[in-house]
Amino acid sequence: MMIKKNESFLKNRLKSIGYAFKGAYQLITTEASVKVQLFIGVIMTISGIYFHLTAFEWVIQTLVIALIMALEGMNTAIEEIADFIHPEHHPKIGLIKDIAAGAVFIFAVAAVIIGLIMYIPKIF
């Protein structure tokens, strides 16, 4: 992923976007936790259509889905870096991975709460 300084700004940006798409594709197609989050995102999008979310609710739901998937991606990147740096089991590497996973978990709990706040009044 080397971007040359003498290339045009636009060409460099297009290369960066290409690398980002490649990373997103790899994440979605190889990581089980991201596949689960994508599936939940699709279900919630279908639910949003069924329950006629307002524009503001769509913004909130879209941000929550995107953020949880982005956090899963960051968690995966941290795990990959940690495994690359220290392939053998090490307590500090384990702690780093646990903290990264904990950050995803915290937001996942918040996402469920946000979903309940949005959907319970529509269901009952």
C-alpha positions in Angstrom: 0.0 0.0 0.0 2.6 2.5 -1.2 1.3 5.9 -2.4 3.8 7.8 -4.4 4.3 11.5 -3.6 4.8 12.5 -7.2 1.4 11.3 -8.3 -1.6 13.6 -8.4 -3.7 14.3 -5.4 -6.8 12.8 -7.1 -4.9 9.6 -8.2 -3.6 9.2 -4.6 -7.2 9.6 -3.2 -8.5 7.1 -5.6 -5.8 4.6 -4.6 -6.7 5.2 -0.9 -10.3 4.5 -1.6 -9.4 1.3 -3.4 -7.4 0.2 -0.4 -10.3 1.0 1.9 -12.7 -1.0 -0.2 -10.3 -3.9 -0.3 -10.0 -3.8 3.5 -13.8 -3.5 4.0 -14.3 -6.5 1.6 -11.8 -8.6 3.5 -13.3 -7.7 6.8 -16.9 -8.5 5.7 -15.9 -11.8 3.9 -13.5 -13.2 6.5 -14.5 -12.1 10.0 -17.3 -14.0 11.7 -18.1 -11.2 14.1 -18.5 -8.7 11.3 -20.7 -11.1 9.3 -22.9 -11.4 12.4 -23.1 -7.6 12.8 -23.8 -7.2 9.1 -26.7 -9.7 9.4 -28.1 -7.8 12.4 -27.7 -4.5 10.4 -29.7 -6.0 7.5 -32.4 -7.2 9.9 -32.6 -3.8 11.6 -32.8 -2.1 8.2 -35.7 -4.3 7.3 -37.3 -3.6 10.7 -36.8 0.2 10.1 -38.6 -0.1 6.8 -41.4 -2.1 8.4 -41.9 0.3 11.3 -41.5 3.4 9.2 -38.6 5.0 11.0 -38.4 8.8 10.9 -35.5 10.5 9.1 -33.8 11.1 12.5 -34.3 7.5 13.5 -32.7 6.4 10.3 -29.7 8.6 10.9 -29.3 7.2 14.4 -29.7 3.6 13.2 -27.3 4.0 10.3 -24.7 5.5 12.6 -25.1 2.8 15.2 -24.8 0.0 12.5 -21.8 1.7 10.9 -20.0 2.4 14.2 -20.4 -1.2 15.5 -19.0 -2.5 12.3 -16.2 0.0 12.3 -15.3 -0.9 15.9 -15.3 -4.6 14.9 -12.9 -3.7 12.2 -10.6 -1.8 14.5 -10.8 -4.7 17.0 -9.8 -7.1 14.2 -6.9 -4.8 13.2 -5.6 -4.6 16.8 -5.8 -8.4 17.0 -3.9 -8.9 13.7 -1.2 -6.4 14.8 -0.9 -8.1 18.2 -0.6 -11.5 16.6 2.0 -10.3 14.1 4.1 -8.6 16.8 3.9 -11.5 19.3 2.6 -14.7 17.7 3.0 -16.7 21.0 0.6 -16.3 23.9 1.7 -13.4 26.1 -0.3 -11.9 29.0 0.1 -8.3 27.7 -1.1 -9.2 24.2 -4.1 -11.0 25.8 -4.8 -7.8 27.8 -4.6 -5.7 24.7 -7.0 -8.0 22.8 -9.4 -8.1 25.7 -9.5 -4.3 26.0 -10.2 -4.0 22.3 -12.9 -6.5 22.5 -14.3 -4.8 25.6 -14.6 -1.5 23.6 -16.7 -3.3 21.0 -18.8 -4.9 23.7 -19.5 -1.6 25.4 -20.8 -0.1 22.2 -22.8 -3.3 21.4 -24.6 -2.9 24.7 -25.3 0.8 23.9 -26.5 -0.2 20.5 -29.0 -2.7 22.0 -30.3 0.0 24.4 -30.6 2.5 21.5 -32.5 -0.1 19.5 -34.9 -0.9 22.4 -35.5 2.9 22.9 -36.4 3.2 19.2 -38.4 0.1 18.7 -40.3 -0.8 21.9 -42.7 2.2 21.4 -43.3 1.1 17.8 -43.9 -2.5 18.8 -46.2 -1.9 21.8 
